[in-house]
Amino acid sequence: MTLNLIEAEGQNKLNLSFEKSEKGIDPFLFWNIKKSPNFKILLDSTEGHNGKSAVRIDMKNNNVQESVFFYTRSFPIELFRDQIITLSVWTKTKGFKGKLGLYGSVLSDTGERLGYSIKTDSSQRENDWKKVETKIPVNRLADKFAVGVYVQGTGDVFIDDMKILINDKAYEDLPLAGTAPLADGDQPNIIGQTICLDSATYVANSPIALGAKNQVSSSVRDITLSHFSIDTLWGKKLKIKGKYTRQDGFVKPLKFYIAFLAYEDVSVYSERYRYQEFLINPENSQSGAFMLDTDIPITGYVKSASFGILSGESTAVCISDIELLADGKVLTPFNATLDTVLSEEETLWLKENSFDINIESATDQDLHSLANAFRHVRILGLGEVTHGSHELFETKAKIIRYCIGQLGFRQLILEADQVAAENVNTYLTSGKGDSRDVLRQLSYWTWQTRELQDLLEWIRMFNANNPQDKVVFAGIDMQNANTIIDALGRSISDSAALNILSKIRNIAINRPAQHSKQQSQKDTLLGLVMKLENNVEDMKIGWKDVGSLELNSSIQTYLSLLKQNFILRYAANANAYRDVCLAENIHRNLSGRPKLKTILWAHNTHISKENKPAKPMGRWLKQTYGSTYKAVGMALGSGTYRALYGKSINNVAAKKPVPGSYEYLIESSGLQNLYLDLENITLQKQNKWLFERNYLRQTGAEASDNFERQGILTSFDALIYIKRSTPTTGLSRIP
């Protein structure tokens, strides 16, 4: 494999003003270009905003659906970490139809996106020079910062005079560190530690991080021991030293490699690795020292390097005392500290922009701060990080009582079985039955709690005192085929329809298919549902309550739920499809009732409005209902909660918030329980941590200490934080 490298002459800059070099250096040396063959990117000396030239992106032969990315990651990241960056660029168009944007992207050392901001501008005509600007906070754990221009359309686009401000101070386009002699403190993102690989620590043909544990593999071709940036190391002589120890019995020599990630053909942006192999122990020695020696090329198209082991057999090896040197100087590993806390300035901002929501002492007067935030909301989504926290349930119950009593909300929707929830509604609106019995009919343990029972009793009393203005209750889940089929059986009397329903029950409930026959069973079930629908619509089957439009509507709803259930059980991405169904069922519930204000009780993952490929329910609701849908996420610090642990329901200790999480940062402020509105926050230095993608706890119904990266501002309109949790009380524990 060959690698065409562009040699730089002396020290080089990013060339943010896009001028030609007197020394003939490539003006795009440290810029990457991702484009189709129909684009041309060149320096145009006939146009320029302030200088003599500008970048011209020629798309006259382009299909309007194709796009180009022109970007760079060649920044000294230590200048950008934990700062607010303002990006701007001047653009001009000729005969252009499409859209263009300026963007910033913050990446971790593994390539995970920690932050992103883009400012787009659509154009249908020729425009003279105008400025495009956007802001982005750079996460304190960032490893790379990228700036670029995105263009999609046809015609000509010119870009010039890019400016970068770090906390409102200009970033100087100085010679890049990697082209200058190595200074003290230059640090690539590597970790030098002992790595032991054996039959329980790697996966075949897959790179592993240092110290990572993976599953057993019978053979392995290559194992990546470290991956690191070389932005500060261009043109240097690189040495990697260490020691190895192997178990006896392996017959093949141990090989190491160094690889450089490069873009071989810049015109089509294809990523390739260039490998250099090093035979370490030709005599198959079981232990010894190794040293890898190579030159790092000078080019903007090589951004990172990795080193590791090449092997044709399963191997057990321990690598220790790893040391990296550049031009003879030892490189100190950069270990981005996760143990960061809010500064005094950030803590003060949080205190001034949140309010206490202590469930033990909060009164309606204390909750009046919610009035303006909720007054114009049609659907209020109240999330929860776990289905088993007393404090989270009680906090939601207090908010629900306030919203019903003071803000006119008249429906509570629960992430629960839609058919079984009808019995809860009957109890609340008529007073008939028992709260414990109807909760047990919801079939899932998460809702069978004293906390929810107390709330239902309060709503029942409210309805008794307000007979002309009652609160109704509904479920939206479709996962229980039994209750849906039973409801259809109670609603229809036609023998032919009941015969079809019997066939559906026999297949769906009594004879679930093996994996190889699932598609066939799905087709059979959906075909039977369609036949049942035809009976309802075309054969005019006899209703138990003939002519009842309400009954007809209920049957149509049950049929829709049954189809959802059958598609869900065989869906490739069941979680994503379920969220589509949940949103669809809410929309059906609200259809024809535009003035009904609804509270939605569900998990954080469902009420989230984050726009991602597998859209959550909240995103569908936000697209449909706009600003009248408000998503309130909930987080907790530590304590205990009730969850499914193994095959039983137990009280589980919540792991303390991990460093680098939103919970950890909030806890560092010393605040106990708080409500923070996120809708109208403007990016400032004091709140930029909210604009970053940090970790957030994700628990659910099963015991888990999982924390996942999440954009809190893109997910929620508000956040409730509860410092300490105790378990909910199950109805089975109440005499």
N, C-alpha and C positions, 0 to 999 in steps of 0.2 A: 504494500500500500504506500503510495507516495503522498506527500503533503506539500502543497505549494504555499510557501511562506513568503510574506512581504518583508524585506529587511528594512528596518528603520535607520535613518541617518541621525545620530545624536539623540538628544532628548526630545520627546514628543509630547504634544498636548492633545486634548480631546478635540480642539478646534471648534468650539461652540459658535464661533462667528462664521465658520464655513468659508475660509479664505484659502487660496492656493498657497503652497509652501514654496519659498524661494529655493529651498534645497531639493525640491522635487519629491518630497515625502508624500505618500498617499494621503489625501485629506480625510479619507474615511478609514484610516488605519485602525482606529479603536472603536469603530462603529460596526454593528452587525446589520445585515440586510436579509429580511425574509420576504420573498416575493415570488410571483409567477414569472415565466419567461416573457410575458407581454409587457412587463415594466422595464423602464430604463431609469437609472438613477445616476446623475452626473452633476458636476459643478458647472453652473451656468454663469459666465462672466458678463452676460448682457443684462442680468437682473441682479439686484442687491438691495437690501433694505437700507443699511448704512455703509457697508463696505463695497468691495468691487464685485463680489459674487454671492451666489446663494445656491442651495441644493435644489435641483429640479427633479421632480418625480414625473416622468413622462408616461402617461397611461392612455394615450390616444388610441392604441390598438387593444385596449383591455376590455374584457368582459366586466360589466358593472358589478358582478357578484364576487370578483376576485379582489384581493387586498394586499397591501404591503405594510411591513413593519420595518422601521428604520430606528435602531436603538443602540444604546451602549450600557454596559455594566462596569465600565472601567473607572470606578470611583474609589478613593481611599475611604472605606466604609467607616473607619473610626471617626471621621469628621461628621458623619451623618447619623450615627446611632443616637437614639433618644432625642432627636431634633425634629422640628417642623420645617418641611421643605416647601418652598414656593417655586413652581416651575412656570416658565413662560417662553413663548416662541412667536415669531412673526410669520404670518402665512399670506400667500397671495395665490389666486387661482386664475386660470385662463381656459375658457371653454370647458369648465369643469362641472360635472354633475355627479353628486355623491356626498360623502361625508368624510371628514378628517378629524383627528383628535390628538391631543397631547396627553401623554400618560406617564405616571410614575409607578413603579412596582417594587415592593420590598420582599426579599426572599431570605429564607433560612439557609443554613449550610447544606440541607438536603434538597433544596429547590422548592420547598413548601412556601406558598405565597402568604406572607404575614400582613400585607397591606397593599391596597391598590386604589388609584384615583385616576380618572380620565375625564377630560373636558372635550366634548365633541361639538362640531359645528357642521351643520348641513348646508350645502350650497348648490344652487341651480343655475348660477350665472358666473360672470367674471367679477372678481372682487380685488380691489387694491389691497395693499398691505394692511393687515389688522392683527392685533395681538390676541393670543389665546393663552389662558392662565389657569392653573389648578394648584391645589395644596395637598400635601400628604404627610402624615407623621411617620417617622421611621422607627420601627420597633427597637427597643433597647437590646434585643437578641438578634438583630438582623446580621446577616453575613454578606448580603449583596444588595445593592440599590441600582435599579435600572431606570433610565429615562428614554423615552422614545416618541416617535410620531407614527400614528396609524392612519392610513388612507384607504378608502374603498370608493371606487367610481371610475369615471372616464374623464380624460382631459389632462391638463397640466397643473401641478401643484408646486409652489415654491416655498421653501422654509429657510429662515435665516435668524441670526442673532438670538440664539437660545440663551436664556438667563436662568441661573439657579441661585436661590436665596436660602441660606441656612439661618433660621430664626431671624429673618429680615436682613441678614448681612450677606453681601454678595460672595458667592463662591468663586475664587480666582481660578481661571483656566491655566494652572501652572503645569510645568512638565510632570508627566506621570511618574509616580514613585518607582514603578517597575523598570523605567529606562535609566534611572540614576543609580549611582553606587549605593549599595545596601547600607542603610543607616541603622543605628542601634534602635531596637524597638519594632522594626519591621517584622510582622508576625503573620504567617499564613494560618488559615483555619485548620490546624491539624492537632491531633491529640496523641502524644507519645506515651503509650502505656503497654502493659503486657497483654497479648492476645493469645489465648489457648484455643485451638481448634481441634475438636475430636469428632467422633461419630454422632455427638448430640449437639453440635454447635454450628452446623451450616446446612444450606440447601443447595442442591446441585445447580451449577451455572448461575447462581444468584449472588450479587455482591452483599456483603454483610458489613455493618458498622462495627467499629471497635468495641469489643466486649459484648456484642449482641449475642443472644442465644436463639438458635433456630432449630428446626426439627432434623431428624436423622436423614442422612443421604447416603446412598450406596456408591456414588461416584461424583466427582467434581472436576470441572475443567479449570475454573479460575475463582479465586476468592479475593475480593477487594478488602484490603486491610485499612486503607485510609484514602480519603478523597479531599483535596484541598485546593484552595484558590492560588493562582500564581500571578495575580495582578500586580504584585509588588516584586516579582522575581524574574521579569523578562530579561533574557540575555545572560542569566547567571549560570554558574556551574552548580548543579544540584547533586548532593550526595545523600543517600539514605543508608544508615548503618543500624545494625542490631545483632541479636543473637537468636539462634533457633535450636530447638530440641525436638527430635522425632522419636516415636515409638519404634521398636524393632519390627522387622518383618516386611518393610516396604522396599520394593525393588527398583523403583524408578527414581532418577535424580530429582532433587528439589530445585524448582525454577521460580524465580521472581520476575516481575515485570514492572515497568513504569509506562504509563499511558498518558497521552495528552489529548484532551478533548478539543477538537478543532472543527472548522467549517471548510471542507475541502473545496467545494464549488460554491462560492459566495453568491452566484447568480440564482441558484435554486435552494440555497441554505440547507445543505445536508450535513448532519452532524456525524463525525467519524472519530474513532480513536486511532492514534498511532501507537503501536506497541513496540517496546524494546524489551527483549528477553535477556535474562541473566541466569546462566547455569551456575548454581551455587555449590553443589556438592557432587561433582562427577563420580566420586568414589562412594557415593551413598552413605556418607558419614551420618551418624545419628544426632550429632550436635556440632555447633561451631558458630562462627561469626559470619556475617554477610555485609557487603557494601555494594550499593547500586550507584553508578556514576553516569551522569548524562548532562547535556546542555539544554537549557530551557530556551525555546525559540522566542524571538521578538516579533510579535504579531498581534494585532487586535483580534484575530480569529482563533487564538488559543487562549482559553480562559481558566482552565483548571487541569489538574493532574491527579492521577491516582496511582497507587502501587499495591501490589498484592502477590499472590502465589498462583503459579500455573502448575497443574498436576493432571495426570491422566488416570489417576486412581484415587480411591478413598484414602485419606491420609489423616494422621493425628499429629499435630505440630504445635509447639508453643513458641511464639515470637515475643521477645522481650528486649528491653533496653533500646527502644527505637529512638533514633536521633536523626534530625534533618539538618543539613548544612547547605548554605548558599554562599558561593565564593569563599568557602572556608569558615563562615560564621555560623554558629549554632543558632537555629531558629527556635525561639521560645513559643510553645503552643499558646494560641489564644483560646481561652476558656470563657465564653460569654457567661457571666454569672446570672443565674436565674433568681438568685436571692435578692431581688430588688423590692423596695417598698416605696410607697408614695412619699414624695417630698413634703415639707411643710406647706409649700405653696399649693401642691396638688390636694393635700388633705384639707386645707382651708376652702378650696373651691368645692370639694365634695360636700363639706359641711354646709356651705352656703346654698348649695343647689339641690339638696335632698331634705327630706323631713323624716322624723322618727315615726315608725309605724308599729310600736310595741303593742302586741295583742293583749297583754295583761292590763294595760292602762289606757290605751287609746280610746277616745270618745268620738262621737259624731263631730264634735267641734274640731277635734284634731284631724279628722278625715276631710274637712271642708276644702283642704288643699287639692283634693281629688276632683272637686266639682267642676272647675274650669277644664281640666284635662279630659273628663268623661262626658261632659254635658252634651256634646254634639256627636257622640259615638253611637252607632247603631249596633255594632257587635263588639263586645269587650272580651277579648281572649285573655283568660287568666291561666298562665302556665304553672308548671311545677317541675322541679328537677327530680323528685322522687314521688311515687304514689303512696309513701308510707310515713310522712312527717306530720306529727300533731301540729307543730307551729305553722307549717305551710298551709295545712288545711284550715286551721283556725284563723289565720290571716286572711285567707280567701273568703271564709265565711263572714268575717267582719266587714270586708269590702262589699260582699254581695248584699248583706243586710242594709248597708248604707246606700248602695245603688238602687235597691228596691224602695227603701223608705224615703230617700231624698231626691233621687234622680230619675225616677219613673221607669226603671227597667222592669219588664214584666215577663221575661222568659229566662229559665236556666236550662242550658243544654250541657249534658255531660258526655264525656268520651266513654259511652257505655252502650250496651245492647239496645237498639232502637225499639224493638218490639217489647222487651221487658220493661223499658222505661214508661210505656203507656200505663202500666199499673201504678207506678209512682205518681204519674200525673193525676190519675183517678183519685188516689189517696189525698193528694194536696188540694184538689179542687172540690172534692165532695166530702172529704173527711172520713170516708168509708175505708175500713181496713186497719192495718197496723204498719207503722213505719219500718219496724224491723223485718217484717215479712216481705214488704215490697223491695227493700234493699237486698235481701237475700235472693230475690228473683232476678236481680241484675247479674247474677251468676259468677261475677268475678270478685275475688276477695278484696281488692283494692277499695271498693265502694262500700263494703260491709263494715262500716266503722261507726263508732259512737259520735265522732265529729260530724259526719255527714247526716247521721240520724238527728242530731240536735238541730242542724240547719233545716232539715225537712220539717221538723216539728215547728220551728219558728215560721216557716213559709206557710204551713197549714193554718197556724193561728192568724197570720196576716190575712190570708184569704177569707177566713171566717169573719174577720172584722171588716173586710172590704169586698163584699160579695159581688159588687159591680165592677171591680177592678182587680181581678185575680192574677196571680203569677202562675204561669204554666211551666211544665217540665217536659223535656224531650231527650232522647238518646240519638246517636248518629252512627253507631257502629253496626257492622253487618257480618261479623265473624261467626255468629252462632246460627248455623243453618237449621238446627232443631226448632228454635223459637219461631223462625220465619215460616217454616213449613207448617208448624202447629197453628200459627195465626191464619194462614191461608185455609187450612182445614176447617177452622171455625167460621170462616167468612163465606165459603161457597157450599152449595148443596147439590149442584149438578153432578150426576153420577160419572159422566165421562171425564169431567174435570177432576173429580176426586180420584179416579182411576189413574190419570196422568200424574197427579200429585203422589200417589202411592208408589208409582215407578220411580219418581224422583227421590223419594225418601229411601227406597230400597237400595238405590245406587249410591247416593250421596252419603247416607248415614251408615248403612249396613255393610256396604261393599266398597270401601275406599280403594282406589286403584294403586297398583305398584307404579314405580316411576316410569317404566317403559310404556305403560298404557295410559298415562295421565292425559295426554292430548286427546286420545280417543274418548276417554270418559268425559272430559270437559266438553267436547263437541256433542256428545250424547245428551248431557245434562242441559246444555244451552238450547239444544233442539227441542227437548221436552218443555222447557220454560216457554219457548216461542210458541209451541203448540198450545200450551195452557193460555197464553196471551190471546191467541186466535180464538180459543173457546170463549174467553171473556168478552172479546170485542165483537166477533162475528156470529157466534152461535147464540148469543144472548142468553147465557146460562142463567138459571134462576137464582136470585139472591135470597138469602134468608130474610132480608129486609128489602123487599122489591122496590125499586125506584129510588133507593137511598143514594144520593150522590156522594155522601160522606163515606159510605161503605165502598162504593166503587173506587173512590180516591184511595182508600186504605189498601184495597186489593192491588191497585196499580203500584202503590208504594212497596208492598210486600214483594211483588214480582221484581221490581227494580232492585230491592235488597238481595233477593235470591240470585239474580244475575251477577251482582257485585260479588257475592260470596263465592260463586263458582269460578269466576274469572280470577278472583284474589287467590284462591287456594292453588291455582296452577300458574300464577304470574311469575315471570322471571325476576322482576323487582317488586315483590309483594308489598314492601313498606311504602314505596312511592305510589303504587296503585291504591293502597288503602287511603293515603292522604287525599288523592283525587276523589275517592268515594266519600270521604268524610266531608269535604268541601261541597260536593254535589248534594249530599243529604241536607246540609245546612241551607243551601240555596233553595232546595225544594221546600224545606220547612218555612222559609221566610217569604216564599212566593205568594204574592197577593196580600201581604201584610207589611206594607212599607213603613208603618209607624211603630211596629213592635221592636222595642229595644231589648237586646238579648245579651246575656252573659254566657260565655263559653268556657267550660272547665275542662282542660286537657293538659297533656304533658307539654313541656317546653318545645320538644322536637316537632310537635304538631302545630302549635300556635305560632311558631316562628314564621316571619315573613321574608326570610333570606331567599334571595333569588339564586338558585343553584339548579343543576340539571335535573335532579330528582326533587321537584318542588314540594315543599311541605304544604299542609292544608292552609296555613296562614298566608302563604304566598298567593295561593289561588283566591283566597278571600280578599287580600289586599288588591289584587288585580281587578276583582269584581266590584268591591265596595269602596275602594280608594281610602280616603282619610277617615271614613266612618267606621273602619275596622281598626282597632287598637290592640296591639299585642303586648301584654305585660309578662315578661319572663320572671322566674323566681330562682334564687340561688341560696345555698346555705353554707355555713362555715364548717361546723363539726358537730359532734354529738352522736345520736343514734337514730335509726329509722326502721320501719317495718318493711320486710321484703321477702321475696321468694329466695330461699337459700337451699340449694339442693332440691329436695322434693317436698319441703315443708316451709311454712311461713314463720320467720323468726325475726327477732330484734337484732339489727346489725349495726356495728360501729361504723360511722362515717369517717373516712380518711380525712385527715386535716388538709386544707387547701394546699395544693402543690405550688411551689414557687413558680412564678410566671403565669399564674391564673388570675382572673378578675377577682375571685374570692380572696386570694392571698393579698392582693393589693388593697381591697376594701378593708380587710381585717387589719391591715397595717395602719389604717387611719384611726383605729380605736373606736369607731362607731359600732353600735350594737345591731339594731334593726333599722332599715331605712327604705324609703321609696325614692327612686331617682327617675325623673322624667327625661327621656332621651330624644324626644322629637325635635326640639328646637335648639339643640346644642350647636354652638359655633366653635370650630376648631381653634383652640388656644393652647399655649404651652402647658397650662395647668390641667387640661383635660385630654391631652393627646393620647393618653393610655386607653381611653375609651374608643379611639379611632383605630387602634391597633387590633390585630387578630391575636388575642391571648387565649389561654386555656379556660374552659368552663366545664364544670362537673356535668356528667351525663349518667344518670342512674336508672330511672324507670322502675319497673315492677320487680326486677331481679337485683339481687345484691351485686354491686359493682362499685369499684373505685376509679372508674374511667373518667379522665379529663381529656377533652378534645378542643382543638383550636376552633374558634368561632368568632365572627365579627359581631360584637354585641349590638352595635348601632344598626347594622344591616338586618339583624334578627328580631330586635324588639323595639317597641316605642317607649318602654319604661322597664325598669328593673326593680324588683323587691329583693332585698338581701336580709336573710335571717341568720344571726350569728350562731345560734345553737339549736339543735333539733332533738326532739324526743319522739318515740314511736307513736303512731296512731293506735287507738284501742279498738280491736276487732269485736264485732258483735258477739262472737262465740265466747268472749271472755266476760260478758255482762250477764248476770243472773236473769 
